[in-house]
Each structure stands twice: as structure tokens, then as C-alpha cells.
Amino acid sequence: MGQSTAFVLRLASEYLQPLMPPAALRRLEPYFRHAAQVIADTALGKWVERARIVGRGPVLKPPDIRDDVQQTVYSALMHNRQLEVDYRSKAGRRSERMVLNPLGIVLRDGIVYLVATSWNYEDVRHYVLHRMEKSVELDTPVKSPPAFRLSAHIKEELRFSYPIRTGRIRLRALFAADAALHLTESRLAADHRTTEQEDGQVLVEATVADTADLRWWLLGFGGAVEVLGPEALREEFREHAGVMSAAYASGDLEATHSSSDAG
């Protein structure tokens, strides 16, 4: 094994394991170990130790997935076969048995999603593997919606950004100078524009998809951003601000919520 091949295998071992079918992963493990030995004392080996990918926000421990469930789901996807699963929805306490047509696997923030349709329906939904309590690979072939493409589902339809409404909106938001700094270097859209105001704040304007991800991103700036438009989005944030203001103005915290140390 050459150093370049070993380098690629080390990176795959470090970052791609959640996307690999368990059976394939088991076959690759000896190669991963050998790859680590090949580049152990080389410049490429040092590169692996000096390069990392990190996300924003607190680091959450991914939910546990049953090994047998993951093996079955990945196998069904690989062989284009239907699945019978016992699935517990986010709101439900009991699992429901259903037949799924697996269309793709997506890893997002440590959560593994099966993109699939159910039964004979054509609406594509997302099912998290950690809520699957049982899975059986069936002999029947997948019934896939016409012209479905996973890349279009993610990049064009923005289904993992959770659209609120179809189409795009013209976002206008006023950011504090510090909060806006990275938005003068990175762009939200092709027509992204920043304008510094007399008071030092920065007006950011861009045509963006109307998604839940957009709202989560804006809320993360707290009081460092004011949404100016569109009016419907501004009204949403006005309501959020009112709810938060009421929560923090509710008086004595201990009188409102009992202490976890109370006997």
C-alpha cells in the first residue's frame, strides 16, 4: 500500500465511518489499521493529526443506533430492497410497524437519517435510525418516486433545511458590527450585499430560501440582529422576542421553578 492510498484510507476511517455499510466497514478495518502503520511517521501521518473538522454549537453525543438495525437498513439500501421497521415517531411513545422504500442515507450533525417513502406513497420523508426498534430486509424491490435524486432533494429542494414556504425571500437584517464581520467575508447568496450604517451596524440583504434553518441561524445571534424584512419574518421574530422577554421578566427564578436539589 502506497502512502497516498494509506492517507486517503486514514481520512476515510476518521470521518466517513457513519456512512459506511457495517459489513463493508468490517472488511475495511484491517486496511485502516495497515494504513495507519504505513504513514505513522510520515508527513502525511502528521497531517492527519493536524487537520480536523469541527461544527458550531455544543457537541452532542449522537444517539445510539442498534447494530442490527443499522446493518439491515444499509443492506436494504445497497440492494434496493424494501424494509419493514418498527419506528417510533418523535411524538409517539409506541413504535409503529411500517414498510419503507429506502432511497438514501444522510448524516447531519451526528444524526443518521434514512431518506425513504412508506408503503406505496410517493412523499419522501426522513426517518432517524436511532428510533428504529426493529428492522427486516424484505425480498420486494424498492418503489422509488420517478426521477428522485438524493442530491437534488438536499441541494435544490433544500429538504434538510426544512422549508417553511416554497420560493425565496428577500432577507433584510441589521447586525451588530462584530456579529456581521464574517458576513462581509462569506456570502448568503449571489446577490448578498452588506452596507455599514452610520451607527456602526451592518445591513445585510440577500435572497434566500425560506427555511427553518434560516430561522435557527438568525436566532443564534440573539440581540445582535434585528430582522427588518420581509414583514412576515419580522413579525415571527417580534413574537419570539416577546416570549423570551416574558420568560426572563417573570421574577424570582427560584419561586418560578423548584430547585433540582429540593427534597
C-alpha positions in Angstrom: 0.0 0.0 0.0 1.4 3.4 -1.0 1.4 6.4 1.2 -1.2 8.3 -0.8 -3.6 5.3 -0.6 -2.9 5.0 3.1 -3.6 8.7 3.6 -7.0 8.5 1.9 -7.9 5.4 4.0 -6.9 7.2 7.2 -9.1 10.1 6.4 -12.0 7.8 5.5 -11.5 5.9 8.8 -11.6 9.2 10.7 -14.6 10.9 9.0 -16.7 8.5 6.9 -17.4 5.6 9.1 -21.0 6.6 9.9 -21.8 6.5 6.2 -20.3 3.1 5.6 -22.3 -0.1 5.5 -21.3 -2.1 8.6 -20.3 -5.2 6.5 -18.1 -3.1 4.3 -16.7 -1.3 7.4 -15.7 -4.7 8.9 -13.9 -5.7 5.8 -12.1 -2.4 5.6 -10.9 -2.3 9.3 -7.7 -4.3 8.6 -6.8 -1.9 5.8 -7.5 1.1 8.1 -5.1 -0.4 10.6 -2.4 -1.1 8.0 -2.9 2.4 6.6 -2.2 4.0 10.0 1.1 2.0 10.2 2.2 2.9 6.7 2.0 6.7 7.3 2.7 6.6 11.1 6.0 8.5 10.9 5.5 10.5 7.7 4.4 14.0 6.8 1.0 12.6 5.7 0.6 10.9 9.0 1.3 14.2 10.8 -1.2 15.9 8.5 -4.0 13.6 9.7 -3.2 14.5 13.3 -3.1 18.3 12.5 -6.3 18.6 10.5 -9.8 18.5 12.0 -13.4 19.3 11.0 -15.5 21.0 13.7 -19.1 22.2 13.9 -20.8 25.0 15.6 -22.6 24.8 18.9 -22.3 22.4 21.8 -21.0 18.9 20.9 -23.9 16.5 21.4 -23.3 12.8 21.8 -25.1 11.1 18.9 -28.0 8.8 19.9 -27.2 5.1 20.0 -28.3 3.0 17.0 -28.9 -0.7 17.2 -26.2 -2.6 15.3 -28.7 -5.0 13.8 -30.9 -2.1 12.6 -28.1 -0.2 11.0 -26.8 -3.4 9.3 -30.3 -4.2 7.9 -31.1 -0.6 6.8 -27.8 -0.2 5.0 -28.1 -3.6 3.4 -31.6 -2.9 2.1 -30.4 0.5 0.7 -27.5 -1.2 -1.0 -29.6 -4.0 -2.6 -32.5 -1.7 -3.5 -35.0 -3.7 -1.3 -37.9 -2.6 0.9 -37.7 -2.6 4.7 -40.2 -3.5 7.4 -39.4 -1.4 10.5 -40.9 -0.7 13.9 -40.5 3.0 14.1 -41.1 5.4 17.0 -42.0 8.9 15.8 -40.7 12.0 17.6 -44.1 12.5 19.3 -45.0 8.9 19.8 -44.2 6.6 22.8 -45.0 3.4 21.0 -43.5 2.2 17.8 -45.5 1.7 14.6 -44.7 -1.1 12.0 -44.3 0.2 8.5 -42.8 -0.7 5.2 -40.2 1.7 3.9 -38.6 2.2 0.5 -35.0 3.3 1.3 -33.7 6.0 -1.1 -30.6 7.3 0.7 -28.6 7.8 3.9 -27.8 11.3 5.2 -25.5 12.2 8.1 -26.4 15.6 9.7 -24.9 16.8 13.0 -24.2 13.2 14.1 -27.7 12.0 13.3 -28.2 9.3 10.7 -31.3 9.7 8.6 -32.9 7.3 6.2 -34.5 9.1 3.3 -37.4 7.0 2.2 -41.1 6.7 1.2 -43.5 4.5 3.1 -45.7 1.8 1.6 -47.0 2.9 -1.8 -46.9 6.6 -1.1 -44.6 8.9 -3.1 -44.0 11.7 -0.5 -40.3 11.5 0.6 -39.7 11.7 4.4 -36.8 11.4 6.8 -36.5 8.6 9.4 -33.8 8.6 12.1 -32.1 5.3 12.6 -32.0 5.7 16.4 -35.8 5.5 16.6 -36.0 2.2 14.7 -36.5 -0.6 17.2 -36.6 -3.5 14.7 -35.9 -3.8 11.0 -36.3 -6.6 8.5 -35.0 -6.6 4.9 -37.7 -7.7 2.5 -37.4 -9.5 -0.8 -39.5 -6.9 -2.6 -37.8 -4.2 -4.7 -38.0 -0.5 -3.7 -40.8 1.6 -5.1 -38.9 4.8 -5.9 -40.6 8.1 -6.9 -40.0 8.9 -10.5 -36.8 11.0 -11.1 -35.8 11.1 -7.4 -32.2 12.2 -6.8 -30.8 12.5 -3.3 -28.5 15.4 -4.3 -31.5 17.4 -5.7 -33.5 16.5 -2.6 -30.8 18.1 -0.4 -29.3 20.9 -2.6 -32.2 22.0 -4.8 -35.3 21.2 -2.8 -33.5 22.0 0.5 -35.4 19.3 2.3 -32.7 19.1 5.1 -33.0 22.8 5.6 -36.7 22.3 6.3 -38.6 24.7 4.0 -41.3 26.8 5.6 -42.7 28.1 2.3 -41.8 27.4 -1.3 -39.8 30.0 -3.1 -37.3 32.5 -1.8 -37.5 35.7 0.2 -35.5 38.9 0.3 -33.9 38.9 3.7 -33.0 42.3 5.2 -31.4 42.2 8.7 -29.4 44.6 10.8 -26.4 43.1 12.5 -24.2 44.4 15.2 -20.7 45.2 13.8 -19.0 42.2 15.5 -21.7 39.8 14.5 -21.6 41.0 10.9 -17.9 40.7 10.4 -18.0 37.2 8.9 -20.9 38.2 6.7 -18.6 40.7 5.0 -16.4 37.8 4.1 -18.9 34.9 3.5 -22.0 35.2 1.3 -25.6 34.0 1.9 -26.4 34.3 -1.8 -25.2 35.5 -5.2 -26.9 38.9 -4.6 -25.6 39.2 -1.0 -24.9 42.8 -0.1 -23.7 44.5 3.1 -24.0 48.2 3.9 -22.4 49.8 7.0 -24.8 52.1 8.8 -23.9 55.4 10.5 -24.2 53.8 13.9 -21.7 51.0 13.0 -24.3 48.4 12.5 -24.3 46.5 9.2 -27.4 46.0 7.0 -27.3 42.5 5.3 -29.5 41.9 2.3 -29.8 38.6 0.3 -32.3 36.5 -1.5 -32.5 33.2 0.5 -34.7 30.1 0.9 -37.5 30.5 3.4 -36.4 27.7 5.8 -36.4 26.6 9.4 -32.6 26.6 9.2 -32.6 30.3 8.3 -34.6 31.0 11.5 -32.4 28.9 13.7 -29.3 30.7 12.3 -30.8 34.1 12.9 -32.0 33.2 16.4 -28.4 32.2 17.2 -27.3 35.8 17.1 -29.7 36.8 19.9 -29.9 40.5 20.4 -27.1 41.1 17.8 -29.5 41.0 14.9 -32.8 42.7 14.0 -34.8 41.3 11.2 -36.2 44.1 9.0 -37.8 42.1 6.3 -39.8 40.5 4.9 -42.6 41.7 7.2 -43.9 38.2 7.9 -40.4 37.1 9.1 -40.0 40.2 11.2 -43.4 39.5 12.9 -42.2 36.0 13.7 -39.1 37.4 15.4 -41.2 40.0 17.2 -43.2 37.2 18.7 -40.1 35.2 19.7 -38.7 38.3 21.4 -41.9 38.8 23.3 -41.9 35.3 24.6 -38.3 35.4 25.6 -38.8 38.8 27.3 -41.7 37.4 29.3 -39.7 34.4 30.3 -36.8 36.5 31.6 -39.0 39.1 33.3 -41.0 36.5 35.2 -39.5 37.4 38.6 -37.6 35.3 41.1 -36.3 32.2 39.3 -36.4 30.0 42.5 -40.0 31.0 43.1 -40.9 30.1 39.5 -39.1 26.8 39.2 -38.4 24.4 42.0 -34.7 23.6 42.7 -33.3 20.3 41.5 -31.9 19.9 45.0 -35.3 20.1 46.7 -36.0 17.1 48.7 
